[in-house]
Amino acid sequence: MSDILQRLEPIFRDVLDEPSFVLTRESSPANVENWDSLAQISLITSIEKEFAFRFSVGEVQSLKTVGDMADLLERKLRQ
Protein backbone atom coordinates (compact mmCIF):
# COMPACT_ATOMS: atom_id res chain seq x y z
CA MET A 1 0.00 0.00 0.00
CA SER A 2 1.37 3.41 -0.93
CA ASP A 3 2.22 6.04 1.67
CA ILE A 4 -0.74 8.15 0.53
CA LEU A 5 -3.18 5.25 0.87
CA GLN A 6 -1.77 4.52 4.33
CA ARG A 7 -2.48 8.13 5.33
CA LEU A 8 -5.96 8.02 3.79
CA GLU A 9 -7.10 4.71 5.31
CA PRO A 10 -7.56 5.98 8.91
CA ILE A 11 -9.51 8.97 7.58
CA PHE A 12 -11.87 6.68 5.69
CA ARG A 13 -12.22 4.37 8.69
CA ASP A 14 -13.13 7.30 10.92
CA VAL A 15 -15.52 9.08 8.55
CA LEU A 16 -17.26 5.88 7.40
CA ASP A 17 -17.30 4.52 10.97
CA GLU A 18 -15.78 1.25 9.75
CA PRO A 19 -12.77 0.40 11.96
CA SER A 20 -11.73 -2.58 9.82
CA PHE A 21 -12.26 -0.91 6.42
CA VAL A 22 -9.53 -1.80 3.91
CA LEU A 23 -8.91 1.01 1.45
CA THR A 24 -7.88 0.19 -2.12
CA ARG A 25 -7.31 2.28 -5.23
CA GLU A 26 -10.60 0.88 -6.56
CA SER A 27 -12.66 2.01 -3.54
CA SER A 28 -15.42 4.41 -4.60
CA PRO A 29 -18.87 5.59 -3.56
CA ALA A 30 -20.27 2.96 -5.93
CA ASN A 31 -18.72 0.04 -4.02
CA VAL A 32 -18.41 1.32 -0.42
CA GLU A 33 -21.67 1.06 1.49
CA ASN A 34 -21.50 4.11 3.79
CA TRP A 35 -19.85 6.47 1.30
CA ASP A 36 -22.69 8.87 0.54
CA SER A 37 -22.72 12.59 -0.28
CA LEU A 38 -22.41 13.62 3.37
CA ALA A 39 -19.49 11.24 3.88
CA GLN A 40 -17.89 12.68 0.71
CA ILE A 41 -17.92 16.17 2.20
CA SER A 42 -16.45 14.89 5.48
CA LEU A 43 -13.80 12.89 3.64
CA ILE A 44 -12.71 15.85 1.51
CA THR A 45 -12.56 18.16 4.55
CA SER A 46 -10.55 15.62 6.57
CA ILE A 47 -8.19 14.92 3.68
CA GLU A 48 -7.60 18.63 3.11
CA LYS A 49 -6.74 18.98 6.81
CA GLU A 50 -4.40 15.95 6.78
CA PHE A 51 -2.50 17.10 3.70
CA ALA A 52 -2.71 20.86 4.46
CA PHE A 53 -4.16 22.09 1.18
CA ARG A 54 -7.53 22.69 -0.50
CA PHE A 55 -9.12 20.99 -3.47
CA SER A 56 -10.89 23.01 -6.14
CA VAL A 57 -14.50 22.15 -6.96
CA GLY A 58 -13.36 20.82 -10.34
CA GLU A 59 -10.79 18.55 -8.72
CA VAL A 60 -13.38 17.09 -6.35
CA GLN A 61 -15.85 16.54 -9.18
CA SER A 62 -13.24 14.67 -11.22
CA LEU A 63 -12.57 12.09 -8.48
CA LYS A 64 -14.23 8.73 -9.17
CA THR A 65 -12.08 6.36 -7.09
CA VAL A 66 -9.57 6.48 -4.27
CA GLY A 67 -6.91 5.86 -6.92
CA ASP A 68 -7.92 9.12 -8.61
CA MET A 69 -7.66 10.86 -5.24
CA ALA A 70 -4.25 9.35 -4.47
CA ASP A 71 -2.94 10.42 -7.89
CA LEU A 72 -4.23 13.97 -7.36
CA LEU A 73 -2.69 14.10 -3.89
CA GLU A 74 0.62 12.90 -5.27
CA ARG A 75 0.60 15.64 -7.94
CA LYS A 76 -0.28 18.30 -5.36
CA LEU A 77 2.45 17.14 -2.99
CA ARG A 78 5.05 17.49 -5.77
CA GLN A 79 4.10 21.14 -6.42
C-alpha positions in Angstrom: 0.0 0.0 0.0 1.4 3.4 -0.9 2.2 6.0 1.7 -0.7 8.1 0.5 -3.2 5.2 0.9 -1.8 4.5 4.3 -2.5 8.1 5.3 -6.0 8.0 3.8 -7.1 4.7 5.3 -7.6 6.0 8.9 -9.5 9.0 7.6 -11.9 6.7 5.7 -12.2 4.4 8.7 -13.1 7.3 10.9 -15.5 9.1 8.6 -17.3 5.9 7.4 -17.3 4.5 11.0 -15.8 1.2 9.7 -12.8 0.4 12.0 -11.7 -2.6 9.8 -12.3 -0.9 6.4 -9.5 -1.8 3.9 -8.9 1.0 1.4 -7.9 0.2 -2.1 -7.3 2.3 -5.2 -10.6 0.9 -6.6 -12.7 2.0 -3.5 -15.4 4.4 -4.6 -18.9 5.6 -3.6 -20.3 3.0 -5.9 -18.7 0.0 -4.0 -18.4 1.3 -0.4 -21.7 1.1 1.5 -21.5 4.1 3.8 -19.9 6.5 1.3 -22.7 8.9 0.5 -22.7 12.6 -0.3 -22.4 13.6 3.4 -19.5 11.2 3.9 -17.9 12.7 0.7 -17.9 16.2 2.2 -16.4 14.9 5.5 -13.8 12.9 3.6 -12.7 15.9 1.5 -12.6 18.2 4.5 -10.6 15.6 6.6 -8.2 14.9 3.7 -7.6 18.6 3.1 -6.7 19.0 6.8 -4.4 15.9 6.8 -2.5 17.1 3.7 -2.7 20.9 4.5 -4.2 22.1 1.2 -7.5 22.7 -0.5 -9.1 21.0 -3.5 -10.9 23.0 -6.1 -14.5 22.1 -7.0 -13.4 20.8 -10.3 -10.8 18.5 -8.7 -13.4 17.1 -6.3 -15.9 16.5 -9.2 -13.2 14.7 -11.2 -12.6 12.1 -8.5 -14.2 8.7 -9.2 -12.1 6.4 -7.1 -9.6 6.5 -4.3 -6.9 5.9 -6.9 -7.9 9.1 -8.6 -7.7 10.9 -5.2 -4.3 9.3 -4.5 -2.9 10.4 -7.9 -4.2 14.0 -7.4 -2.7 14.1 -3.9 0.6 12.9 -5.3 0.6 15.6 -7.9 -0.3 18.3 -5.4 2.4 17.1 -3.0 5.0 17.5 -5.8 4.1 21.1 -6.4 
